[in-house]
Amino acid sequence: ICLTIMAVWYRSYFIPFGLALIAFLIITTGGWIRINDAGESCPDWPKCFGTWGFDISEEEQEQWWEDNPDEIDSRGAEHRYTTYQIFTEWVHRALVGVIGLLVLYSHYTAWSLKEAIGSRPYKIHFVASTFLIFQAVLGYITVDLDNAPWTVSLHLFMALVFTTSLLAVGFFWWSGQENLPENLKVKDTKSKTLNIISTVMLLLLIQLLIGAYLSTSYHRGACGVGTTGWPLCSGKIIPSLSEFGVLLQLGHRASALVIGGILVWTKMKMNDQVIVRAFNIAIGFFGINIILGGVYILSAGEGEFLGWISLMHLLIGALTFLSVATAYLLHVVSKGEQSNVCKKNN
């Protein structure tokens, strides 16, 4: 038992990777909230209808609205949320609380191991911890502004940045503790390669934010539903462009095709097997997501969209971004290891 505990502690770089997994779970529950139409089911923050629980009866909700008229959301004081809807928001917030405590533990561990693994993992961990605080503040703003589309997009942006920062901590921690394994080391560490990968990351992030804005601003059906809405828009190749929702939809679809082509082109230009594998995974996810986007429109009835497809669309989009982000981080960490070897040889 003691040897097992020592082995786990020795490989303490698994801690931030575990936190990244929880962060992805938080993104999942955030999407779960949206598809259950529960984005405003806890009108106050950090409490929920003035309590720390989720079983809030309709009578208790009514009383709370009467006592707090300034908190009435966009649905009005007459609207009532189900226990299930409130539970989805409650779970999301509970996970944020849990990861907050675990981030503190991880932060302390990185600090206590500075002499063994170097100071860089701790410094990056400090940034990740700061991102978590920003994410919590954005959560409050999102609730306070009744889930305005731009706040939801910004909330997703910060969630992805936070998750990526945890992966960065994990890889630098791993490198400082025992070096990356050979099958994760990037050999092509030229700056040009890194610039290309970072550009693809930025494009994927913008695409995700546009998608989040689309789904929460109720423009998802701007081109229609069924065969009228996809792959054409309102049954036309070039529909009327007078509506903002139509422009947003067409822009999202066109950028998806462009980014898909860029992913394939980038993969063909890469010589390093680690980066190629990461881009193969990203291309696979991206292809699935294009199909899901079409199925989402084709399977919709009048005003009725399948929530689980929307959630899968979000999560696979996030995984596409994180796949490319992983390639970026492995490039940076591998370049650092090569520099250290050169310094030792000199």
Long-range contacts (C-beta under 8 A, 24 or more apart in sequence): 10-177, 11-177, 12-109, 12-113, 12-173, 12-177, 13-117, 13-121, 13-170, 13-173, 13-174, 13-177, 14-170, 15-102, 15-105, 15-106, 15-109, 15-170, 15-173, 16-106, 16-110, 16-125, 16-128, 16-166, 16-167, 16-169, 16-170, 16-173, 17-166, 17-167, 17-170, 18-102, 19-99, 19-102, 19-103, 19-106, 19-166, 20-163, 20-166, 20-167, 20-170, 22-95, 22-98, 22-99, 22-102, 23-99, 23-159, 23-162, 23-163, 23-166, 24-163, 24-315, 24-318, 24-322, 25-95, 26-92, 26-95, 26-96, 26-99, 26-159, 27-156, 27-159, 27-160, 27-163, 27-314, 27-315, 27-318, 28-311, 28-315, 29-88, 29-91, 29-92, 29-95, 30-92, 30-155, 30-156, 30-159, 31-310, 31-311, 31-314, 31-315, 32-88, 32-92, 32-311, 33-88, 33-89, 33-92, 34-152, 34-215, 34-216, 34-310, 34-311, 35-307, 35-308, 35-310, 35-311, 36-84, 36-85, 36-88, 36-307, 37-85, 38-81, 38-84, 38-85, 38-86, 38-88, 38-89, 39-89, 39-147, 39-152, 39-216, 40-73, 40-74, 40-75, 40-143, 40-146, 40-147, 41-81, 41-85, 41-86, 41-88, 41-89, 42-86, 42-89, 42-90, 42-93, 42-143, 43-68, 43-71, 43-72, 43-73, 43-143, 44-68, 44-71, 44-143, 45-93, 45-139, 45-140, 45-143, 45-144, 46-93, 46-140, 48-86, 48-89, 48-90, 48-93, 49-86, 53-90, 54-83, 54-86, 54-87, 54-89, 54-90, 55-83, 55-86, 56-81, 56-83, 56-86, 73-146, 74-146, 93-139, 96-135, 96-136, 96-139, 99-132, 100-132, 100-136, 103-128, 103-129, 103-132, 104-129, 106-169, 110-169, 110-173, 113-177, 116-176, 116-177, 117-173, 117-176, 117-177, 118-172, 118-176, 120-172, 120-176, 121-169, 121-172, 121-173, 121-176, 124-165, 124-168, 124-169, 124-172, 125-169, 127-165, 128-162, 128-165, 128-166, 128-168, 128-169, 131-158, 131-161, 131-162, 131-165, 132-162, 134-158, 135-159, 135-162, 147-216, 149-212, 149-213, 149-216, 149-217, 150-213, 152-212, 152-213, 152-216, 153-209, 153-210, 153-212, 153-213, 153-216, 156-208, 156-209, 156-212, 157-205, 157-208, 157-209, 160-205, 160-208, 160-318, 160-321, 160-322, 163-322, 164-322, 164-325, 164-329, 167-322, 167-325, 167-326, 167-329, 168-329, 171-329, 171-330, 171-333, 172-333, 172-336, 174-333, 175-333, 175-336, 175-337, 179-337, 180-330, 180-333, 180-334, 180-337, 183-274, 184-274, 184-330, 184-334, 185-274, 185-330, 185-334, 185-337, 186-272, 186-274, 186-275, 186-327, 186-330, 186-331, 186-334, 186-335, 187-272, 187-274, 187-334, 188-270, 188-271, 188-272, 188-275, 188-331, 189-331, 189-334, 189-335, 189-338, 193-270, 193-272, 193-275, 193-331, 194-328, 194-331, 194-332, 194-335, 196-266, 196-269, 197-266, 197-275, 197-324, 197-327, 197-328, 197-331, 198-328, 200-259, 200-262, 200-263, 200-266, 200-324, 201-321, 201-324, 201-325, 201-328, 203-255, 203-259, 203-262, 204-259, 204-317, 204-320, 204-321, 204-324, 205-321, 206-255, 207-252, 207-255, 207-256, 207-259, 207-317, 208-317, 208-318, 208-321, 210-248, 210-251, 210-252, 210-255, 211-252, 211-313, 211-314, 211-317, 212-314, 213-248, 214-248, 214-249, 214-252, 215-310, 215-314, 217-245, 217-248, 219-244, 219-245, 219-248, 219-249, 220-249, 220-296, 220-297, 220-305, 221-297, 221-300, 221-303, 221-305, 222-246, 222-248, 222-249, 223-249, 223-250, 223-297, 224-297, 225-297, 225-298, 225-300, 225-301, 225-302, 225-305, 226-297, 226-298, 226-300, 226-301, 227-298, 229-297, 229-298, 229-300, 230-293, 230-294, 230-297, 230-298, 231-294, 253-293, 256-290, 256-293, 259-286, 260-286, 260-287, 260-290, 274-327, 274-330, 274-334, 275-327, 275-330, 275-331, 278-323, 278-324, 278-326, 278-327, 278-330, 279-323, 279-324, 279-327, 281-323, 282-320, 282-323, 282-324, 282-327, 285-316, 285-317, 285-319, 285-320, 285-323, 286-320, 288-316, 289-313, 289-316, 289-317, 289-320, 292-316
